[in-house]
């Protein structure tokens, strides 16, 4: 039986390009965010994680509805369960804390990129169905 890792994530989309990050020592790109601290509300955790990882303020938008659970990309034997919000950054994002790299990706960039299972599957489907990303992003 695998453990569950609960996280909060931001789907930052500008001109049909999604911001993704890759942590140091890993290959898979994922949405920025992280684990809430004990007693921290999800939205507070998201704002804190974005400030720590990207050096930007975040205004959270709509929380995506659905079950965002999949195999954890970087922790074998674990499942990740995410709550995901759209949002707007204030400032220019820059890789900080445990983030090694960030990229803005469009539908055409996804096929050749190592994306975390949760992002490639359920999350991208939800973003397309909600009208935040173009249909081509699901290809």
C-alpha positions as a printed Julia matrix, in Angstrom:
139×3 Matrix{Float64}:
   0.0    0.0     0.0
   1.43   3.36   -0.98
   1.41   6.55    1.03
  -0.49   9.65   -0.01
   1.21  13.01   -0.45
  -1.25  15.92   -0.27
  -0.24  19.04   -2.17
  -1.6   22.35   -3.4
  -0.69  23.58   -6.89
  -1.09  26.62   -9.12
  -2.01  26.4   -12.79
  -0.58  29.67  -14.08
  -1.57  30.19  -17.72
  -0.58  33.17  -19.85
  -1.49  33.27  -23.57
  -2.22  29.51  -23.63
   1.16  28.71  -22.05
   1.31  26.87  -18.73
   4.04  27.46  -16.17
   5.71  24.21  -15.09
   8.66  23.55  -12.79
  11.24  20.82  -12.29
  12.74  20.18   -8.87
  16.48  19.7    -8.38
  17.6   16.11   -8.95
  14.45  15.16  -10.9
  13.39  15.0   -14.55
   9.6   15.45  -14.48
   7.97  18.85  -14.85
   4.92  19.64  -12.74
   2.8   22.53  -11.54
   4.41  24.77   -8.92
   3.19  24.28   -5.37
   3.84  22.01   -2.45
   2.74  20.53    0.84
   0.77  22.59    3.36
   2.32  23.0     6.8
   0.37  21.74    9.83
  -2.58  24.04   10.51
  -2.09  26.0     7.28
  -5.12  26.61    5.06
  -4.67  25.32    1.49
  -4.78  28.78   -0.1
  -2.22  30.1     2.43
   0.07  27.17    1.62
  -0.25  27.82   -2.09
   0.63  31.51   -1.74
   3.61  30.64    0.5
   4.9   27.9    -1.82
   4.71  30.15   -4.9
   6.58  32.91   -3.07
   9.27  30.43   -1.95
   9.62  28.58   -5.28
   9.14  31.41   -7.79
   9.76  34.63   -5.83
   6.34  36.0    -6.83
   3.11  36.93   -5.16
   0.06  34.93   -6.25
  -3.59  35.84   -6.47
  -5.42  32.49   -6.45
  -8.29  32.14   -8.9
 -10.7   29.28   -9.42
 -10.1   25.92   -7.78
 -10.39  23.15  -10.37
 -13.03  20.58   -9.53
 -12.27  16.91   -9.77
 -10.16  14.15   -8.27
  -6.51  14.97   -8.89
  -4.84  11.8    -7.68
  -2.09   9.91   -9.51
   1.28   8.22   -9.09
   3.85  10.58   -7.55
   6.45  11.58  -10.16
   9.46  11.77   -7.86
   8.64   9.58   -4.87
   8.39   5.88   -5.74
   5.63   4.0    -3.93
   3.62   7.15   -3.22
   0.46   8.67   -4.64
   0.01  12.41   -4.95
  -3.37  14.02   -4.24
  -3.58  17.64   -5.36
  -5.86  20.6    -4.98
  -5.26  22.91   -7.93
  -6.1   26.58   -8.4
  -5.68  28.81  -11.39
  -3.99  32.05  -10.48
  -2.19  35.2   -11.45
   1.43  35.9   -10.61
   2.64  39.33   -9.57
   6.25  39.65  -10.63
   8.52  37.65  -12.9
   8.96  34.03  -11.8
  12.47  32.76  -11.17
  13.54  29.29  -10.0
  14.24  29.36   -6.25
  14.25  27.01   -3.23
  14.2   23.41   -4.56
  13.23  24.44   -8.11
  15.96  23.79  -10.7
  14.1   24.95  -13.8
  10.88  26.56  -14.93
   9.3   26.66  -18.37
   6.26  28.15  -20.05
   4.82  25.37  -22.22
   2.16  25.35  -24.89
   0.29  22.45  -26.44
   3.1   21.82  -28.93
   5.74  21.5   -26.2
   4.1   18.73  -24.2
   4.82  15.66  -26.33
   8.59  15.93  -25.96
   8.66  16.89  -22.3
   8.78  14.62  -19.24
   5.59  15.68  -17.44
   4.47  14.32  -14.07
   1.69  11.72  -14.47
  -0.87  13.92  -12.71
  -0.15  16.87  -15.0
  -0.13  14.88  -18.24
  -3.4   13.14  -17.36
  -6.16  14.46  -15.14
  -4.89  18.0   -14.68
  -4.43  18.81  -18.37
  -7.82  17.27  -19.14
  -9.46  19.48  -16.5
  -7.67  22.62  -17.77
  -8.84  21.93  -21.33
 -12.42  21.13  -20.31
 -12.57  24.31  -18.21
 -11.4   26.36  -21.2
  -8.04  27.41  -19.7
  -5.91  25.49  -22.24
  -6.61  24.65  -25.91
  -7.91  21.23  -26.92
  -4.55  20.49  -28.56
  -2.98  20.33  -25.08
  -4.62  16.9   -24.58
  -2.93  15.34  -27.62
